[in-house]
Amino acid sequence: MEVRDEIEEGSERVASRTGSDSRWVDGSEVETEIVPSDNGGSEGGGYLRRRLVKKPKRADSFDVEAMEIAGAYAHHSKDSSAWGTLALAFQTLGVVYGDMGTSPLYVFTDVFSRVKIDSDVDILGALSLVMYTIAIIPLAKYVFVVLKANDNGEGGTFALYSLICRYAKVNMLPNHQPADEHISSFRLKLPTQELKRALRIKETLEKRSAAKTLLLLLVLMGTSMIIGDGILTPAISVMSAVSGLQGEVPGFGTNAVVVVSILILVVLFGIQQFGTSKVGVMFSPILALWFLSLGSIGLYNLLKHDVSVLRAFNPIYIYLFFEKHDKEAWYALGGCVLCITGAEAMFADLGHFSVRAIQIAFSFVVFPCLLLAYMGQAAYLMKYPDSAPRIFYDSVPDSLFWPVIVIATLAAMIASQAMISATFSCVKQSMALGCFPRLKIVHTSRRMMGQIYIPMINWFLMIMCIVVVAIFRSTTEIANAYGIAEVGVMIVTTILVTLVMLLIWQTNLFLALCFPLVFGSVELIYMSAVLSKFYQGGWLPLVFASFFLCVMYIWNYGSVLKYRSEVREKISMDFMTELGSTLGTVRVPGIGMLYSELVQGIPSILGQFLLNLPAIHSVIVVVCIKYVPVPVVPQEERFLFRRLCPKDYHMFRCIARYGYTDIRKEDHHSFEQLLVESLEKFLRREAQDLALETNWNESDSDSVSVGFPEGEGIEDFKVPLMRDSRLQDIGSSTASEENGISAALPSSMMSSDEDPSLEYELSALREATDSGFTYLLAHGEVRAKKNSFFLKKLVINYFYGFLRRNCRAGAANYTVPHMNIIEVGMTYMV
């Protein structure tokens, strides 16, 4: 047909399957059967009683949230009462502070492996460094400042990035819609002070692509460092706990420590697939007992051996420490920084708790217990300076050794578990924002939807942990690597929070600059110290970070180019008008779900389906799964339905919007049901709008509409939100439905006699629903254009192509019923 030739000539893409060679995903041919028509055909001659042979087999699942669970994906309510806050504070001990709580196992051991103990100044100086490091970074920076820079209760690197993306259009993927700004959690409460400065920063970020790229690289670097923590935390925590058996068990040497540590790591990663819901209730009591042990043993040693270590509260001992040891003291900072490992978890895990709960737990439990633990170890060293290599276990009273080593091992595993779970969450957020290849995600709990398991990441972390333990064989070498990863994340957080202060909070310029000057300076000093051990293990986290940074940036770069290619090659509305309502082929009963990443316009993949299929469905819904820079999109604000073409085309767009922490449960039955219900409500709302426009002719002043620029589609994204007073003026009550999509109409307006077109469309929709759903997907390959430079060809054709071939794509990514999928091959030239 001529229209098909025109589609083919108008697109730069080529189909990997042509003509009648299109197949269902399971390999069966695409065939049709003729069914006797009830009314001898419909107006226009395009709607025959013919349907695709393969009926939907509703056996698999579709990747959407479980609609039957109301509010399952909103934030869990956080009890604001005093007892509720205290209960949350207790729970934070098991999730947030496990890593920081196990640091007394190895901090002084590492510090005094770099500096020899010759006098009291060495011990007091090291203790003073540790005390003030904990006071400055976790207490002053995180508890009092960073926790307030949360994104609707969510914390972490990507939460800060999404916060910035909402205020300034710095997202590399150009799929922002004005309708997104109407999501309740999207809005920002902005003060008016320093507004001009904030607007200048906003303008700079939006206009300069280099600034956007630099910001993205900064966020990806911080995320890569967190993934590196997921490798190093289990290794150093488990080895530190197991090393306590050296000297207590005869013949238990370094080889035994390595073997036992590897066995524990294998068990630790092996049980990840079962989730943590069954043992989660044990975490907080164990860590509470651990902190109680730290504080009690520390107080015991302090009172028994040397109370004079309290002199370390005087910071002059830091100066004396550096004056005496000079360069060696600088190296010792690399061990000192280990006392704040896990501080970033206070911010990253904020979504599970509340700011007040985390502040209370740290201020009244964690901080005092850690200070007592370090002061107790320092007091023991004042009397037994040769005990530095095993200071933690040597300072434990003999009668408590075995109970403490059991608790220490459990605490180390819990600390590792928390970091592994944080890595899973971080990777999921990266995938949601288009910065990580799509991987399989398993939800390990029906009640706690935030508990996820990513098999590929889990086994990668396990292999890397085993390699690290087997190669380094000591906590000192691993500590050199661990410090770089921790400080790197903190520096990224400092930069992003400073940007939030200037751009969103619009803080006074002097106060905003004091934040990076004070905390950034301290972190840079520590970074310079840990980098000095680059050749002694410090290179490891940089290798991990560089690897994940390249993977994430290449994926984001390729995805952006692919999206821009789709935007360029979308089908014009003029051409759709020439095709007519039959789309140049036969329309058969059924609903075709055409998946595309485009948020506006008609994707050219539709042309390929028109070329390859002998018929097309009577109702076509272009579905776009879109992530917006908010933590959670309320269910009632999840879906946007819009009409793409004139009414007789029966073509619509459905945009399903998700936040970066939203969980999409696999249940295609709920999705299909919700889609039809929402589409019916949209049609009724549209009829309501037209009826009101006809009666009052005031739609411009009394309705609110959200739309795209002209030329993007007929009636595209035009959904008026009618005011209640409008219906009250005509003496009719208004009933707002739960999802906010539709409102009740006066009965006179909704009668089929006055609006027969609405009844016809609803009837056609019901007929299509009865005929079943078919999922139309594109199996895409992305290639660089021939005139592209060499580096772009290398990145797109090989690296990005490799990632696309080995990640979840198409049917696997959406987890739609395989028996109901038709897939057409595409090549995207970017």
NORJOLIN-V661922 format. One record per residue. SS is DSSP state (helix for helix, strand for strand, loop for the rest). Layout:
# NORJOLIN-V661922
SS
SS
This chain:
# NORJOLIN-V661922
loop
helix
helix
helix
helix
helix
helix
helix
helix
loop
loop
loop
loop
loop
strand
loop
loop
loop
helix
helix
helix
loop
strand
strand
loop
loop
loop
loop
strand
loop
loop
strand
strand
strand
loop
loop
loop
loop
loop
loop
loop
loop
loop
loop
loop
loop
strand
loop
loop
strand
strand
strand
loop
loop
loop
loop
loop
loop
loop
loop
loop
loop
strand
loop
loop
loop
loop
loop
loop
loop
loop
loop
loop
loop
loop
loop
loop
loop
loop
loop
loop
helix
helix
helix
helix
helix
helix
helix
helix
helix
helix
helix
helix
helix
helix
loop
loop
helix
helix
helix
helix
loop
helix
helix
helix
loop
helix
helix
helix
helix
helix
loop
loop
loop
loop
loop
loop
loop
loop
helix
helix
helix
helix
helix
helix
helix
helix
helix
helix
helix
helix
helix
helix
helix
helix
helix
helix
helix
helix
helix
helix
helix
helix
loop
loop
helix
helix
helix
loop
loop
strand
loop
loop
strand
loop
loop
helix
helix
helix
helix
helix
helix
helix
helix
helix
helix
helix
loop
loop
loop
loop
loop
loop
loop
loop
loop
loop
helix
helix
helix
helix
helix
loop
loop
loop
loop
loop
loop
loop
loop
loop
loop
loop
loop
helix
helix
helix
helix
helix
helix
helix
helix
helix
helix
helix
helix
helix
loop
helix
helix
helix
helix
helix
helix
helix
helix
helix
helix
helix
helix
helix
helix
helix
helix
helix
helix
helix
helix
helix
helix
helix
helix
helix
helix
helix
helix
helix
helix
helix
helix
helix
helix
helix
helix
helix
strand
loop
loop
strand
loop
loop
loop
loop
helix
helix
helix
helix
helix
helix
helix
helix
helix
helix
helix
helix
helix
helix
helix
helix
helix
helix
helix
helix
helix
loop
loop
loop
loop
loop
helix
helix
helix
helix
helix
helix
helix
helix
helix
helix
helix
helix
helix
helix
helix
helix
helix
helix
helix
helix
helix
helix
helix
helix
helix
loop
loop
helix
helix
helix
helix
helix
helix
helix
loop
loop
helix
helix
helix
helix
helix
helix
helix
helix
helix
helix
loop
helix
helix
helix
helix
helix
helix
helix
helix
helix
helix
helix
helix
helix
helix
loop
loop
helix
helix
helix
helix
helix
helix
loop
helix
helix
helix
loop
loop
helix
helix
helix
helix
helix
helix
helix
helix
helix
helix
helix
helix
helix
helix
helix
helix
helix
helix
helix
helix
helix
helix
helix
helix
helix
helix
helix
helix
helix
loop
helix
helix
helix
helix
helix
helix
helix
helix
helix
helix
loop
loop
loop
helix
helix
helix
helix
helix
helix
helix
helix
helix
helix
helix
helix
helix
helix
helix
helix
helix
helix
helix
helix
helix
helix
helix
helix
helix
helix
helix
helix
helix
helix
helix
helix
helix
helix
helix
loop
loop
loop
loop
loop
loop
loop
loop
loop
strand
strand
loop
loop
loop
loop
loop
loop
loop
loop
strand
strand
loop
helix
helix
helix
helix
helix
helix
helix
helix
helix
helix
helix
helix
helix
helix
helix
helix
helix
helix
loop
loop
helix
helix
helix
helix
helix
helix
helix
helix
helix
helix
helix
helix
helix
helix
helix
helix
helix
helix
helix
helix
helix
helix
helix
helix
helix
helix
helix
helix
helix
helix
helix
loop
loop
loop
helix
helix
helix
helix
helix
helix
helix
helix
helix
helix
helix
helix
helix
helix
helix
helix
helix
helix
helix
helix
helix
helix
helix
loop
loop
helix
helix
helix
loop
loop
helix
helix
helix
helix
helix
helix
helix
helix
helix
helix
helix
helix
helix
helix
helix
helix
helix
helix
helix
helix
helix
helix
helix
helix
helix
helix
helix
helix
helix
helix
loop
loop
strand
loop
helix
helix
helix
helix
helix
helix
helix
loop
loop
loop
loop
loop
loop
loop
strand
strand
strand
strand
strand
strand
strand
strand
strand
loop
loop
loop
loop
loop
loop
strand
loop
loop
helix
helix
helix
helix
helix
helix
helix
helix
loop
loop
loop
strand
strand
strand
strand
strand
strand
strand
strand
strand
strand
strand
strand
loop
loop
loop
loop
loop
loop
loop
helix
helix
helix
loop
strand
strand
strand
strand
strand
loop
loop
loop
helix
helix
helix
loop
strand
strand
strand
strand
strand
strand
strand
strand
loop
loop
loop
loop
loop
loop
loop
strand
loop
helix
helix
helix
helix
helix
helix
helix
helix
helix
helix
helix
helix
helix
helix
helix
helix
helix
helix
helix
helix
helix
helix
helix
helix
helix
helix
helix
helix
helix
loop
loop
helix
helix
helix
helix
strand
strand
loop
loop
loop
loop
loop
loop
loop
loop
loop
loop
loop
loop
loop
loop
loop
loop
strand
strand
loop
helix
helix
helix
helix
helix
loop
loop
loop
loop
loop
loop
loop
strand
loop
loop
loop
loop
loop
loop
strand
loop
loop
loop
helix
helix
helix
helix
loop
loop
loop
loop
loop
helix
helix
helix
helix
helix
helix
helix
helix
helix
helix
helix
helix
helix
helix
helix
helix
loop
strand
strand
strand
strand
strand
strand
strand
strand
strand
strand
strand
loop
loop
loop
loop
loop
loop
helix
helix
helix
helix
helix
helix
helix
helix
helix
helix
helix
helix
helix
helix
helix
helix
loop
loop
loop
loop
loop
helix
helix
helix
helix
loop
loop
loop
helix
helix
helix
strand
strand
strand
strand
strand
strand
strand
strand
strand
loop
